[in-house]
Amino acid sequence: MDLVNHLTDRLLFAVPKKGRLNQACLDLLAGSDIKFHRHNRLDIALVMNLPMALIFLPAADIPMYVGEGRVDLGITGRDVIAEHEAIDAPTESSGVQEILDLEFGGCKLQVQVPEKGGIDTPEQLVGKKIVTSFTNLAETYFGGLEAKASSADSQANGEKKNLKTQMRYASGSVEAACALGVADGIVDLVESGETMRAAGLKAIATVVESTAVLISSKHPSDPKLVKVIANRIQGVITAQKYVLCVYNVERSNLERASKITPGKRAPTINSLEEEGWVAISVMVQRNKIAGVMDELAEIGATDILVTKIDNSRTT
């Protein structure tokens, strides 16, 4: 099958082909009922139930393809979007639009130095050697520090020095640069911090905080379908955060029950055949449900049931 010819009239959706965001993206697509089969690990997969195709790309390249309008939608991290825009500033016709914060893949791009190296602030690294995979963001960040340092030196000594931090690119294992004597500090992503601590490093500043986001080009080929996909994905995200709680309670305790389970907007209340009792259905945050059930039981609620939500459309 010639996949390229089958891309005509399809919305193109870029997805990270590997790395820390890949599996979460695939789970999100499955929850959104986007059905596809990736033949022999090809980087293009036709969606079977929507006029759309998935393009599997390195996460760092997705902002470029979306920003230039080569693909319509994409999922990637805010960190790589910021890195891309540090090179190519968005214009009225180019650049990406953020549609949704997907609330996974959280990390921080941080300035890190050896734990016992005597450096405690990023200002102390100005003019020294930095290794990073995010050279554009790092240069912008340290450029601001260099300007402040030069200005301060000028005021103190009457002459302005041009301090320039030495920036070197490394595609991986950035955390080893200090131990190997290549750098005085690094700028790298931190998720749990375990890798950083294992390498004997500490964070002294945050350049960018990042999560995975759904982005679109400024002129997608099918804005209506973009909205459909965004609504489906938002529904999955909401479903992951909430459960449906159903219980019975005496009407005299309805006000107390409603304070315990206010819902996203308001609880659904139905009268029971038994006089003086009502049934309540309400969405509750998944990470709070155990405590909520305890409180409901304390006010006399009965038949408390909790159900997983697979998808939703809520406001």
Secondary structure, 3 states (H helix, E strand, C coil): CCCHHHHCCCEEEEEECCCCCHHHHHHHHHHCCCCECCHHHCCEEEECCCCEEEEEECHHHHHHHHHCCCCCEEEEEHHHHHHHHCCCCCCCCCCEEEEEECCCCCEEEEEEEECCCCCCCHHHHCCCEEEECCHHHHHHHHHHHHHHHHHHHHHHHCCCCCCCCEEEECCCCHHHCCCCCCCCEEEEEECCCHHHHHCCEEEEEEEEEECEEEEEECCCCCHHHHHHHHHHHHHHHHHHHEEEEEEEEEHHHHHHHHHHCCCCCCCEEEECCCCCEEEEEEEEEHHHHHHHHHHHHHCCCEEEEEEECCCCCCC
